[in-house]
Amino acid sequence: LSCILYNIAIEPLFESIRKSELNGIPIHDKSENALVSAYADDTIIYLGPNDDPKTLQRCLETFCKA
């Protein structure tokens, strides 16, 4: 049950990151860039060379306030 609750709770953060100005990093032979990767309770957020870390910080701060 805790895994399902975690997934429900964390998805708004991931959606906020996906909808932000962040682009992530390109993946060979894929049409989309890697931006968020999650497995169990491990999360990786990929920032590309032109991504502003402050954008990610704003997403995280908004999520923490909710």
Secondary structure, 3 states (H helix, E strand, C coil): CHHHHHHHHHHHHHHHHHHCCCCCECCCCCCCCECEEEECCEEEECCCCCCCHHHHHHHHHHHHHC
